[in-house]
Amino acid sequence: MTQQERTTIATSQAPGAIGPYSQAVQYGNLLFTSGQLGMDASGQFARVVEEQAKRSLLNVKAILEAAGFGMEHVVKTTVFLKDMNDFQAVNEVYASFFAEPYPARSAVQVARLPKDGLVEIEVVAIKA
């Protein structure tokens, strides 16, 4: 078995980490992103959940691209929602970022998100 190198991914095109973590970590052909809130790189939140979902996914896309990946490489997503009643609205935005074959996905309601966000999305991507 060959030794794989672990690489930290960072881009100014997405918000910086607000704690002791990386925007993403690449290990060989796998990329793991941290959860991305619905805010821009300056830390400003969008006002409604649809806009936050879009911004979250744009942040994910920017991080993927910084590592040489694309949305087509995403195999698993996790969507954290402050309110499960927003599921359909977020789902419509989410669908505009992915094409078949769609990645596997989990969606859960949480009691609270960092900075009181409405949605947070993280992904795992692989390049074969």
N, C-alpha and C positions, 0 to 999 in steps of 0.2 A: 504494500500500500504506500502510495506517495504522500509526502507531507503537503497539506494544503495551506495556503497563506490566508490569513484573516486580514481583511482590509476595511477600514472605516471609510464610509462615504459621507461627504458633506457638500452642500451646494448653497450658495446665497440666493438661489431661485426659490427656496422654500424656507419657512421659519426655522431659525436655529433651535437647538435643543434648549428647553427651559429647565433642565436638570442634568444630572450626571448620566447621560446616555447619548448615543449617536443617532443621527438621522437614519442611518442604515449601516448594516454590516454585511460585507460580502465574504463568503467562504467558498472558494472554488467557483463553481457555476451557480451557486445559490445566493440570493439576495434577500435579506430580511429587513423591512423598513420598520421604524418606530411608528406608532400611531400619529396620524396627521390630522390636526384640528382644522376647522374651516376658517383659517385666518391667512392673511397674506404674509409675505416675508417681513413686513414692518410690524407685524403683530396685531393688525386691525382685523376684527371679525366682520364677516358679512352679517347682514341683519336677519335674514330668514334661513330656515333650515335647508331649502333648496340651494341657496347661494353658498351656504357653508359646506354642503356636500360637494358642490362643484369645486370650491376652493380646496377642500381636502384632497380631492382626486387630482387636481392640478399640482398640488404639492407632491403627492405620490409620484405622479408622472415626471416631475422635475428631478426628483431623487433617483428614480429609475434611469432616466436619461444621463444623469451625472455618472452613473456606474456603467453606462453602455448597454442598458436594458431598455425595453419598451413595454407598453401595456400588454402586448401580445405574449410576453414572457411570464405574466402573473398567473400563478396556479392556485393561489389561495388568498382570500381576503377575509378580514374580520371587520365588521361594521358595529360600532358602539353608538347607540342612540340614547339621548336623554329621555325621549318619549317615543315609545313604540307606535304611537299614533302617527308619527312622521314616517313610518316605514315606506308607504307607497310613494310619497313625495321624493324621498331619498332614492328609492328604487328606480324611479324614472330618470333621475340624474345619473345614477350609477350605470344604467343600461346604455347611456350615450357614450360611455368611456370604454366599454368592452364589446367584443364581437365573439361569435361562436368560434371555437368551443369556449364557453364561459368558464372562468375559474370557479373552484369550489368556494363556498362562502358561508360564514356564520354571521348572524345579526342578533345582537342582544341589547336589551334596555339596561342602562346602568343608573345608579342613584345620582351620580354627578360626574362630570368630565372636567379635566383641567381648565382653568380660566373660565369655567361655566359655559363651555362650548355646547353646541347642540348635537354635534356628530363628530366622530373620530374614526378614521379608517387606517388600517395597517395591511400590508401585503407581504406575501412570499412569492418570489419570482425565481425562475430557473432558465438557464440557457443550456440547451443540449449540445 
